[in-house]
Amino acid sequence: MEDHPTDLRTALRTRLRDAMRARDRPAMQVLRVALSAVENAEAVADDERTQSERWAAASHAVDVPRRQVSEEEVRALVTAELEDRVATAAWHRDRGQGDEAATADAQAATLRAVLGDDDAEA
């Protein structure tokens, strides 16, 4: 299987590696979630595969086909995660949960940096 990483996917992986080295748990968590969202978007629906492909996948004998996710789709997925973190921070802040709000704010900042929107609000 040939991998065609997008620039954003490469940025997510690079920042995840850097966050792991720095032991930055909030960044690691949100970057893993964003990468998982991209990988889930690549999954081919079960009804789009042949019976032999399903059997092979079930036995872990071969890689199953993946669909190509465009840079635009990756950006939309990361943006959705960013919006979720902004909403989560507001929810915690409204309930007086400052530590949780700060974590969500830090995660939102991580995603903004990946998107190149350091000064933008979601």
VMD Tcl script that builds the backbone (N, CA, C; Angstrom):
set m [mol new atoms 366]
animate dup $m
set s [atomselect $m all]
$s set {name element resname resid chain x y z} {
  {N N MET 1 A 0.850 -1.180 0.000}
  {CA C MET 1 A 0.000 0.000 0.000}
  {C C MET 1 A 0.886 1.229 0.000}
  {N N GLU 2 A 0.631 2.120 -0.920}
  {CA C GLU 2 A 1.407 3.345 -1.018}
  {C C GLU 2 A 0.715 4.431 -0.210}
  {N N ASP 3 A 1.481 5.145 0.593}
  {CA C ASP 3 A 0.921 6.193 1.433}
  {C C ASP 3 A 1.181 7.540 0.778}
  {N N HIS 4 A 0.152 8.366 0.711}
  {CA C HIS 4 A 0.279 9.705 0.152}
  {C C HIS 4 A -0.097 10.707 1.229}
  {N N PRO 5 A 0.796 10.954 2.181}
  {CA C PRO 5 A 0.423 11.858 3.266}
  {C C PRO 5 A 0.234 13.279 2.759}
  {N N THR 6 A -0.749 13.938 3.332}
  {CA C THR 6 A -0.955 15.341 3.016}
  {C C THR 6 A -0.004 16.161 3.870}
  {N N ASP 7 A 0.129 17.425 3.527}
  {CA C ASP 7 A 0.971 18.299 4.334}
  {C C ASP 7 A 0.452 18.388 5.763}
  {N N LEU 8 A -0.871 18.487 5.925}
  {CA C LEU 8 A -1.435 18.562 7.273}
  {C C LEU 8 A -1.217 17.264 8.040}
  {N N ARG 9 A -1.368 16.140 7.365}
  {CA C ARG 9 A -1.137 14.861 8.035}
  {C C ARG 9 A 0.321 14.769 8.485}
  {N N THR 10 A 1.224 15.201 7.638}
  {CA C THR 10 A 2.641 15.212 8.009}
  {C C THR 10 A 2.864 16.135 9.199}
  {N N ALA 11 A 2.215 17.295 9.191}
  {CA C ALA 11 A 2.337 18.233 10.312}
  {C C ALA 11 A 1.787 17.620 11.597}
  {N N LEU 12 A 0.665 16.910 11.507}
  {CA C LEU 12 A 0.095 16.250 12.688}
  {C C LEU 12 A 1.076 15.229 13.253}
  {N N ARG 13 A 1.644 14.417 12.380}
  {CA C ARG 13 A 2.586 13.385 12.834}
  {C C ARG 13 A 3.853 14.000 13.426}
  {N N THR 14 A 4.357 15.040 12.793}
  {CA C THR 14 A 5.567 15.700 13.294}
  {C C THR 14 A 5.311 16.317 14.660}
  {N N ARG 15 A 4.184 17.004 14.791}
  {CA C ARG 15 A 3.861 17.621 16.085}
  {C C ARG 15 A 3.587 16.564 17.152}
  {N N LEU 16 A 3.010 15.435 16.761}
  {CA C LEU 16 A 2.805 14.356 17.726}
  {C C LEU 16 A 4.145 13.837 18.225}
  {N N ARG 17 A 5.066 13.624 17.323}
  {CA C ARG 17 A 6.399 13.166 17.722}
  {C C ARG 17 A 7.051 14.180 18.667}
  {N N ASP 18 A 6.943 15.463 18.341}
  {CA C ASP 18 A 7.512 16.508 19.197}
  {C C ASP 18 A 6.820 16.551 20.561}
  {N N ALA 19 A 5.497 16.395 20.566}
  {CA C ALA 19 A 4.749 16.402 21.828}
  {C C ALA 19 A 5.133 15.205 22.692}
  {N N MET 20 A 5.379 14.065 22.061}
  {CA C MET 20 A 5.795 12.879 22.814}
  {C C MET 20 A 7.163 13.109 23.446}
  {N N ARG 21 A 8.051 13.705 22.692}
  {CA C ARG 21 A 9.381 14.001 23.242}
  {C C ARG 21 A 9.288 14.974 24.413}
  {N N ALA 22 A 8.375 15.944 24.306}
  {CA C ALA 22 A 8.205 16.948 25.353}
  {C C ALA 22 A 7.290 16.459 26.480}
  {N N ARG 23 A 6.712 15.276 26.304}
  {CA C ARG 23 A 5.762 14.707 27.265}
  {C C ARG 23 A 4.578 15.651 27.513}
  {N N ASP 24 A 4.117 16.254 26.435}
  {CA C ASP 24 A 2.983 17.177 26.465}
  {C C ASP 24 A 1.706 16.370 26.244}
  {N N ARG 25 A 1.123 15.897 27.341}
  {CA C ARG 25 A -0.041 15.003 27.248}
  {C C ARG 25 A -1.246 15.619 26.530}
  {N N PRO 26 A -1.639 16.852 26.858}
  {CA C PRO 26 A -2.792 17.408 26.130}
  {C C PRO 26 A -2.562 17.466 24.619}
  {N N ALA 27 A -1.373 17.859 24.204}
  {CA C ALA 27 A -1.077 17.908 22.769}
  {C C ALA 27 A -1.081 16.503 22.179}
  {N N MET 28 A -0.479 15.546 22.872}
  {CA C MET 28 A -0.463 14.167 22.367}
  {C C MET 28 A -1.888 13.659 22.179}
  {N N GLN 29 A -2.752 13.922 23.166}
  {CA C GLN 29 A -4.126 13.433 23.085}
  {C C GLN 29 A -4.855 14.000 21.872}
  {N N VAL 30 A -4.794 15.312 21.698}
  {CA C VAL 30 A -5.566 15.925 20.616}
  {C C VAL 30 A -4.980 15.585 19.246}
  {N N LEU 31 A -3.682 15.450 19.157}
  {CA C LEU 31 A -3.068 15.082 17.879}
  {C C LEU 31 A -3.407 13.643 17.507}
  {N N ARG 32 A -3.458 12.764 18.484}
  {CA C ARG 32 A -3.857 11.373 18.211}
  {C C ARG 32 A -5.311 11.306 17.760}
  {N N VAL 33 A -6.169 12.093 18.402}
  {CA C VAL 33 A -7.579 12.126 18.011}
  {C C VAL 33 A -7.713 12.633 16.576}
  {N N ALA 34 A -6.989 13.690 16.244}
  {CA C ALA 34 A -7.060 14.247 14.886}
  {C C ALA 34 A -6.549 13.243 13.851}
  {N N LEU 35 A -5.437 12.587 14.149}
  {CA C LEU 35 A -4.917 11.571 13.223}
  {C C LEU 35 A -5.892 10.407 13.078}
  {N N SER 36 A -6.527 10.010 14.166}
  {CA C SER 36 A -7.517 8.931 14.099}
  {C C SER 36 A -8.705 9.331 13.236}
  {N N ALA 37 A -9.128 10.577 13.339}
  {CA C ALA 37 A -10.239 11.055 12.511}
  {C C ALA 37 A -9.880 10.954 11.029}
  {N N VAL 38 A -8.649 11.305 10.701}
  {CA C VAL 38 A -8.195 11.211 9.306}
  {C C VAL 38 A -8.160 9.748 8.869}
  {N N GLU 39 A -7.606 8.884 9.703}
  {CA C GLU 39 A -7.524 7.463 9.350}
  {C C GLU 39 A -8.906 6.841 9.225}
  {N N ASN 40 A -9.843 7.239 10.082}
  {CA C ASN 40 A -11.210 6.731 9.969}
  {C C ASN 40 A -11.861 7.190 8.668}
  {N N ALA 41 A -11.554 8.399 8.240}
  {CA C ALA 41 A -12.110 8.910 6.984}
  {C C ALA 41 A -11.578 8.135 5.783}
  {N N GLU 42 A -10.405 7.543 5.932}
  {CA C GLU 42 A -9.812 6.758 4.844}
  {C C GLU 42 A -10.434 5.374 4.715}
  {N N ALA 43 A -11.123 4.928 5.735}
  {CA C ALA 43 A -11.671 3.575 5.724}
  {C C ALA 43 A -12.719 3.438 4.621}
  {N N VAL 44 A -12.662 2.323 3.943}
  {CA C VAL 44 A -13.637 2.012 2.905}
  {C C VAL 44 A -14.794 1.299 3.582}
  {N N ALA 45 A -16.003 1.730 3.285}
  {CA C ALA 45 A -17.179 1.102 3.876}
  {C C ALA 45 A -17.196 -0.386 3.554}
  {N N ASP 46 A -17.642 -1.182 4.509}
  {CA C ASP 46 A -17.641 -2.636 4.353}
  {C C ASP 46 A -18.421 -3.075 3.121}
  {N N ASP 47 A -19.511 -2.393 2.813}
  {CA C ASP 47 A -20.312 -2.793 1.660}
  {C C ASP 47 A -19.645 -2.445 0.328}
  {N N GLU 48 A -18.540 -1.697 0.374}
  {CA C GLU 48 A -17.799 -1.374 -0.844}
  {C C GLU 48 A -16.710 -2.406 -1.133}
  {N N ARG 49 A -16.519 -3.356 -0.216}
  {CA C ARG 49 A -15.470 -4.362 -0.405}
  {C C ARG 49 A -16.089 -5.684 -0.841}
  {N N THR 50 A -15.294 -6.472 -1.549}
  {CA C THR 50 A -15.751 -7.792 -1.961}
  {C C THR 50 A -15.700 -8.735 -0.761}
  {N N GLN 51 A -16.375 -9.868 -0.898}
  {CA C GLN 51 A -16.379 -10.854 0.184}
  {C C GLN 51 A -14.959 -11.322 0.499}
  {N N SER 52 A -14.149 -11.554 -0.523}
  {CA C SER 52 A -12.781 -12.024 -0.278}
  {C C SER 52 A -11.953 -10.954 0.436}
  {N N GLU 53 A -12.192 -9.676 0.134}
  {CA C GLU 53 A -11.490 -8.605 0.848}
  {C C GLU 53 A -11.899 -8.573 2.319}
  {N N ARG 54 A -13.180 -8.807 2.591}
  {CA C ARG 54 A -13.641 -8.828 3.989}
  {C C ARG 54 A -13.026 -10.003 4.734}
  {N N TRP 55 A -12.972 -11.179 4.091}
  {CA C TRP 55 A -12.370 -12.343 4.743}
  {C C TRP 55 A -10.888 -12.111 5.006}
  {N N ALA 56 A -10.196 -11.551 4.023}
  {CA C ALA 56 A -8.765 -11.282 4.191}
  {C C ALA 56 A -8.538 -10.280 5.317}
  {N N ALA 57 A -9.371 -9.262 5.384}
  {CA C ALA 57 A -9.222 -8.262 6.444}
  {C C ALA 57 A -9.494 -8.882 7.806}
  {N N ALA 58 A -10.495 -9.759 7.863}
  {CA C ALA 58 A -10.825 -10.402 9.135}
  {C C ALA 58 A -9.691 -11.296 9.612}
  {N N SER 59 A -8.967 -11.894 8.684}
  {CA C SER 59 A -7.858 -12.769 9.068}
  {C C SER 59 A -6.539 -12.005 9.180}
  {N N HIS 60 A -6.584 -10.700 8.919}
  {CA C HIS 60 A -5.388 -9.846 8.981}
  {C C HIS 60 A -4.319 -10.301 7.988}
  {N N ALA 61 A -4.759 -10.944 6.905}
  {CA C ALA 61 A -3.813 -11.462 5.922}
  {C C ALA 61 A -3.284 -10.370 4.996}
  {N N VAL 62 A -4.095 -9.371 4.742}
  {CA C VAL 62 A -3.681 -8.307 3.818}
  {C C VAL 62 A -4.209 -6.966 4.308}
  {N N ASP 63 A -3.608 -5.924 3.788}
  {CA C ASP 63 A -4.151 -4.595 4.032}
  {C C ASP 63 A -5.399 -4.429 3.184}
  {N N VAL 64 A -6.383 -3.777 3.738}
  {CA C VAL 64 A -7.591 -3.498 2.970}
  {C C VAL 64 A -7.404 -2.176 2.244}
  {N N PRO 65 A -8.137 -1.993 1.165}
  {CA C PRO 65 A -7.995 -0.740 0.428}
  {C C PRO 65 A -8.392 0.454 1.294}
  {N N ARG 66 A -7.746 1.563 1.058}
  {CA C ARG 66 A -8.048 2.805 1.758}
  {C C ARG 66 A -8.399 3.832 0.703}
  {N N ARG 67 A -9.302 4.712 1.029}
  {CA C ARG 67 A -9.607 5.773 0.074}
  {C C ARG 67 A -8.668 6.944 0.329}
  {N N GLN 68 A -8.393 7.689 -0.701}
  {CA C GLN 68 A -7.525 8.855 -0.583}
  {C C GLN 68 A -8.328 10.010 0.014}
  {N N VAL 69 A -7.786 10.622 1.042}
  {CA C VAL 69 A -8.415 11.771 1.683}
  {C C VAL 69 A -7.640 13.003 1.238}
  {N N SER 70 A -8.348 13.964 0.698}
  {CA C SER 70 A -7.692 15.166 0.174}
  {C C SER 70 A -7.219 16.072 1.312}
  {N N GLU 71 A -6.336 16.973 0.967}
  {CA C GLU 71 A -5.851 17.972 1.925}
  {C C GLU 71 A -7.027 18.781 2.474}
  {N N GLU 72 A -7.971 19.098 1.615}
  {CA C GLU 72 A -9.156 19.855 2.029}
  {C C GLU 72 A -9.973 19.065 3.062}
  {N N GLU 73 A -10.124 17.762 2.842}
  {CA C GLU 73 A -10.861 16.925 3.791}
  {C C GLU 73 A -10.118 16.829 5.121}
  {N N VAL 74 A -8.801 16.697 5.065}
  {CA C VAL 74 A -8.007 16.641 6.296}
  {C C VAL 74 A -8.172 17.945 7.061}
  {N N ARG 75 A -8.108 19.072 6.355}
  {CA C ARG 75 A -8.281 20.383 6.997}
  {C C ARG 75 A -9.659 20.466 7.666}
  {N N ALA 76 A -10.694 19.976 6.994}
  {CA C ALA 76 A -12.044 20.003 7.564}
  {C C ALA 76 A -12.123 19.140 8.824}
  {N N LEU 77 A -11.486 17.988 8.806}
  {CA C LEU 77 A -11.494 17.109 9.977}
  {C C LEU 77 A -10.765 17.752 11.157}
  {N N VAL 78 A -9.611 18.344 10.894}
  {CA C VAL 78 A -8.844 18.991 11.963}
  {C C VAL 78 A -9.606 20.208 12.477}
  {N N THR 79 A -10.238 20.940 11.580}
  {CA C THR 79 A -11.036 22.100 11.987}
  {C C THR 79 A -12.201 21.669 12.874}
  {N N ALA 80 A -12.835 20.562 12.547}
  {CA C ALA 80 A -13.928 20.048 13.381}
  {C C ALA 80 A -13.422 19.696 14.775}
  {N N GLU 81 A -12.243 19.099 14.861}
  {CA C GLU 81 A -11.662 18.789 16.176}
  {C C GLU 81 A -11.345 20.078 16.933}
  {N N LEU 82 A -10.851 21.083 16.230}
  {CA C LEU 82 A -10.567 22.377 16.850}
  {C C LEU 82 A -11.850 22.983 17.418}
  {N N GLU 83 A -12.903 22.988 16.625}
  {CA C GLU 83 A -14.179 23.542 17.081}
  {C C GLU 83 A -14.702 22.791 18.296}
  {N N ASP 84 A -14.500 21.484 18.321}
  {CA C ASP 84 A -14.910 20.681 19.473}
  {C C ASP 84 A -14.142 21.098 20.727}
  {N N ARG 85 A -12.840 21.337 20.579}
  {CA C ARG 85 A -12.032 21.739 21.736}
  {C C ARG 85 A -12.432 23.120 22.244}
  {N N VAL 86 A -12.743 24.036 21.333}
  {CA C VAL 86 A -13.185 25.376 21.731}
  {C C VAL 86 A -14.501 25.276 22.501}
  {N N ALA 87 A -15.431 24.473 22.000}
  {CA C ALA 87 A -16.715 24.286 22.681}
  {C C ALA 87 A -16.523 23.611 24.034}
  {N N THR 88 A -15.631 22.638 24.090}
  {CA C THR 88 A -15.350 21.944 25.351}
  {C C THR 88 A -14.772 22.908 26.374}
  {N N ALA 89 A -13.855 23.760 25.950}
  {CA C ALA 89 A -13.262 24.744 26.866}
  {C C ALA 89 A -14.338 25.675 27.412}
  {N N ALA 90 A -15.222 26.149 26.548}
  {CA C ALA 90 A -16.299 27.044 26.987}
  {C C ALA 90 A -17.225 26.337 27.968}
  {N N TRP 91 A -17.547 25.089 27.681}
  {CA C TRP 91 A -18.428 24.313 28.559}
  {C C TRP 91 A -17.819 24.198 29.953}
  {N N HIS 92 A -16.534 23.831 30.015}
  {CA C HIS 92 A -15.867 23.701 31.311}
  {C C HIS 92 A -15.752 25.056 32.007}
  {N N ARG 93 A -15.451 26.111 31.258}
  {CA C ARG 93 A -15.309 27.436 31.844}
  {C C ARG 93 A -16.638 27.879 32.460}
  {N N ASP 94 A -17.749 27.615 31.777}
  {CA C ASP 94 A -19.077 27.983 32.277}
  {C C ASP 94 A -19.419 27.267 33.574}
  {N N ARG 95 A -18.781 26.155 33.822}
  {CA C ARG 95 A -19.047 25.368 35.024}
  {C C ARG 95 A -17.973 25.560 36.089}
  {N N GLY 96 A -17.110 26.534 35.873}
  {CA C GLY 96 A -16.073 26.827 36.854}
  {C C GLY 96 A -14.967 25.789 36.914}
  {N N GLN 97 A -14.792 25.038 35.849}
  {CA C GLN 97 A -13.770 23.989 35.799}
  {C C GLN 97 A -12.566 24.508 35.017}
  {N N GLY 98 A -11.803 25.368 35.683}
  {CA C GLY 98 A -10.702 26.067 35.038}
  {C C GLY 98 A -9.614 25.169 34.496}
  {N N ASP 99 A -9.254 24.123 35.241}
  {CA C ASP 99 A -8.179 23.236 34.779}
  {C C ASP 99 A -8.566 22.515 33.488}
  {N N GLU 100 A -9.795 22.005 33.457}
  {CA C GLU 100 A -10.260 21.309 32.258}
  {C C GLU 100 A -10.371 22.274 31.077}
  {N N ALA 101 A -10.835 23.500 31.350}
  {CA C ALA 101 A -10.927 24.512 30.294}
  {C C ALA 101 A -9.539 24.848 29.757}
  {N N ALA 102 A -8.567 24.952 30.646}
  {CA C ALA 102 A -7.199 25.265 30.220}
  {C C ALA 102 A -6.629 24.151 29.346}
  {N N THR 103 A -6.935 22.901 29.691}
  {CA C THR 103 A -6.470 21.774 28.877}
  {C C THR 103 A -7.080 21.841 27.480}
  {N N ALA 104 A -8.392 22.077 27.417}
  {CA C ALA 104 A -9.058 22.168 26.112}
  {C C ALA 104 A -8.536 23.367 25.316}
  {N N ASP 105 A -8.262 24.478 26.000}
  {CA C ASP 105 A -7.679 25.647 25.319}
  {C C ASP 105 A -6.305 25.312 24.748}
  {N N ALA 106 A -5.499 24.591 25.512}
  {CA C ALA 106 A -4.161 24.198 25.043}
  {C C ALA 106 A -4.273 23.274 23.835}
  {N N GLN 107 A -5.238 22.364 23.881}
  {CA C GLN 107 A -5.438 21.461 22.749}
  {C C GLN 107 A -5.901 22.234 21.514}
  {N N ALA 108 A -6.782 23.210 21.718}
  {CA C ALA 108 A -7.230 24.044 20.598}
  {C C ALA 108 A -6.049 24.808 20.004}
  {N N ALA 109 A -5.176 25.313 20.856}
  {CA C ALA 109 A -3.994 26.044 20.373}
  {C C ALA 109 A -3.086 25.126 19.560}
  {N N THR 110 A -2.968 23.877 19.985}
  {CA C THR 110 A -2.162 22.904 19.237}
  {C C THR 110 A -2.725 22.718 17.832}
  {N N LEU 111 A -4.042 22.562 17.731}
  {CA C LEU 111 A -4.660 22.366 16.419}
  {C C LEU 111 A -4.592 23.630 15.569}
  {N N ARG 112 A -4.742 24.792 16.193}
  {CA C ARG 112 A -4.591 26.049 15.443}
  {C C ARG 112 A -3.196 26.136 14.826}
  {N N ALA 113 A -2.204 25.733 15.600}
  {CA C ALA 113 A -0.825 25.774 15.099}
  {C C ALA 113 A -0.655 24.832 13.908}
  {N N VAL 114 A -1.266 23.661 13.975}
  {CA C VAL 114 A -1.191 22.710 12.863}
  {C C VAL 114 A -1.845 23.305 11.617}
  {N N LEU 115 A -2.974 23.966 11.824}
  {CA C LEU 115 A -3.703 24.559 10.705}
  {C C LEU 115 A -3.059 25.846 10.198}
  {N N GLY 116 A -2.111 26.371 10.971}
  {CA C GLY 116 A -1.488 27.635 10.593}
  {C C GLY 116 A -2.345 28.823 10.941}
  {N N ASP 117 A -3.288 28.617 11.876}
  {CA C ASP 117 A -4.215 29.668 12.294}
  {C C ASP 117 A -3.941 30.068 13.735}
  {N N ASP 118 A -2.706 30.355 14.072}
  {CA C ASP 118 A -2.335 30.651 15.451}
  {C C ASP 118 A -3.146 31.792 16.053}
  {N N ASP 119 A -3.544 32.759 15.239}
  {CA C ASP 119 A -4.267 33.916 15.764}
  {C C ASP 119 A -5.774 33.812 15.565}
  {N N ALA 120 A -6.218 32.750 14.902}
  {CA C ALA 120 A -7.639 32.626 14.568}
  {C C ALA 120 A -8.429 32.044 15.722}
  {N N GLU 121 A -9.690 32.405 15.745}
  {CA C GLU 121 A -10.632 31.816 16.698}
  {C C GLU 121 A -11.520 30.857 15.925}
  {N N ALA 122 A -11.875 29.753 16.575}
  {CA C ALA 122 A -12.761 28.787 15.899}
  {C C ALA 122 A -14.197 29.228 16.016}
}
mol reanalyze $m
mol bondsrecalc $m
mol representation Tube
mol addrep $m
